[in-house]
Amino acid sequence: MQALYDYLSKKVSQVITEEDFDVIKGHFTYKKLRKRQFFLEEGEICKNYAFIVKGAMRQYYIDDKGVEYTINLFVEDWWAGDRESFVMQTPSVYYLDAWEPCEVLLITREDTLKLCAECSAFNEMLLKLDERNNIATQKRITSTISLNAEMRYQYFVDNYPFFLNRFPQHIIASFLGITKDTLSRIRKKMMRK
């Protein structure tokens, strides 16, 4: 729970009191996930959102031809889940699995809504989280439609260097919307510079 306290302390402008944190932590449950264990599968409703204390996860979609498309990557101090399924309580079209062994703190939709009503610090944190998520999504869409593969990779390296040693090349390539061979050529070209 210390990781969650540290995260909240950094993300809200007001000081988290011991009393507020006692209320907050009472709404979370701890869980371990094995490497490659599913947190969510296509067709399931995302009943929990996960705060990652330790480990790495990925969210992906599989098309009708069996091709995987990486949608999101997550590491420590990040939140993981299918936002649409969690909020709307509808079946997910995504898979979410632990890429490394994970330790997570889970919160249900019901507990999220209760905490928003009871604790202004948690509500503020959620608002900031949504703002950052919307900005990151806009940047990703813009880079996907306007940057070539090399520029997308450079942006990825500049902004998410911590992913490079946590995820294999084929997952990073999928996240960038390019092939593994294209990524390999880009990396070789960059090393020569």
N, C-alpha and C positions, 0 to 999 in steps of 0.2 A: 504493500500500500504506500510505502514511502515514495516510489516512483510516481504514483498518481498525485500525491501531495506536492511533490516537486514540480510536476507538470502544471498543476493548477496554479501554484504560486507564481509560475512564470507567465501564465496565460491570462490572468485577470489583473485588472488595475488595482482592485481593492485587496487588502490583506485577507488571506484565508484564516479564519479563527479556528481554534481547536474544536469549538462547538460546531461550526459549519462543516469541518472536515469529518467529524464523527457522524454527522447526518449523511454526508456524501458517501463515505465508505460503507455505511450500512446498506447501501443499495447495490453494491457490487459483489460479485462472486469470483473467486479465483479458479482458474482452470489451466491445466497443462495440455498441450497438443504435441503429439509425436510428429516428426518430420513426415511430410506428405499426408498427414491426417486432414480430412476435410473439416472446415469450420462451417461451410455452407455448400450445398449442392444445388444444381439447377432444379427448379420445381419446388424447393423448400421455401418457407417464409423465414426471413431473417429475423429471428426472435430476439437476438442479442447483438449489441455492438461490442466490439472488443477493444480495450486499451492494451497495447502491446507493451509488456514490461520487459520481455526478453524474447529475441528471435526475429524472424522475418516471415512475411506472408505475401501471397500474391492473389489477385482476383483476375479471373479470365473467363472468356466466353468460348464455346465450341460451336462452330457453324454446322450446318447439315451435312457437310462433307468431312467432318471430323477435324477441321483445322482449328487450332487454338489461337486466340487473340488475347494477349495480356492487356488488361484494362488498367490495373493499378498494382503498385508494389508498396509494401508497408514494412517498416522496421520499428525499433524501440521508440516509445513516446509518440507513436502514431495511432490513430483510430482506424479500425478495419471493420468492414461490413458492407452490405449492399444497402445504400441509403434509401433508394426507392422502396425496396421490399420492406425495410425496417419501418419507414414512415407510413407507407400505404397498407402494410400488412398483406401484400400480394406475393405470389410465388416469384422467386428470383429467376433470372435468365443466366445467372453467373455461378461459377464455382469459386470458392475461396479456400485455399489450403495453406498449411504451414510449410514453408519452404525450408525452414530450419525448425528444430524443436523450439516450441514457444511456451511462454508463460503469459497469460492474459488475464485481465480483469473484465468481467462481463457485466453488462447492464441491459435490462429489458426496456422495451418501449414504455411500458407502464411506469417503471421506476424513473425513466428519463423525464417523463411528463410530471411526475410527482416532485422530483428534484428541481425542475424549472420553476415550479410554483412555490416551493419551500425555501430555495436557496438562490439568492441573487448572484452569488459568485459562480455557481454552476451554470446558471442561465447566461451570464456574461461570457463564460468560456465557450458555451455552445454557439453563441452568436459570432464570436471571433473565429471559431472553427469553421462555421459555414461561410463566413466571408473569405477566409484563406482558401477554402476548398473551391469556391466559385472563381476566385482569381486564378488559381492553379489550373482549373479546368479550361478557362478562357485561354490562358497561355498555351496549354497543350493543344487545343483546337487550332489556334492561330499558327503555331509552329508546324502542325501536321499539314495544314493546307497551304502554307506560304514558304516553308523552308525546305531545301533539298535534304537528302539523307545525311550528308556530311555535317551540315549546319545543325540538324536536329540532334545528331550525336554530340556535337560540341556543346550545345545547350545543355544536354543531359549531363555530360561530364562536368560542366561548370556549376550546375545547380544541384546535382544529386551524386556527387563523387562517392558517397558512402554506399551506393547501390552496386558499384563496380565489382567489389570483392564479395558481395553477398549473393548475387544472382549470376547464373551462367550466361554466356553470350547469346544463346538462342532465346532466352527469356527477355533479355534486354532488347534484342532485335525485334521481337514481337511487340514489346512495349512501344518501341519507336515506329512500328509499322513498316519495317524493312526486313529483308531476308537475312539469315545468318551469314551467307556468303558476302552480301553487301556490307554488313557490319565488319566482317573480317577484312575486306579490302580497305574500308575507311580507317580501321585501326592501324593497319600496316602503313598506309599513306601518312597518317598522323605521326607514327613513330619515326618515319624517315625525315620529318621536318625538324 
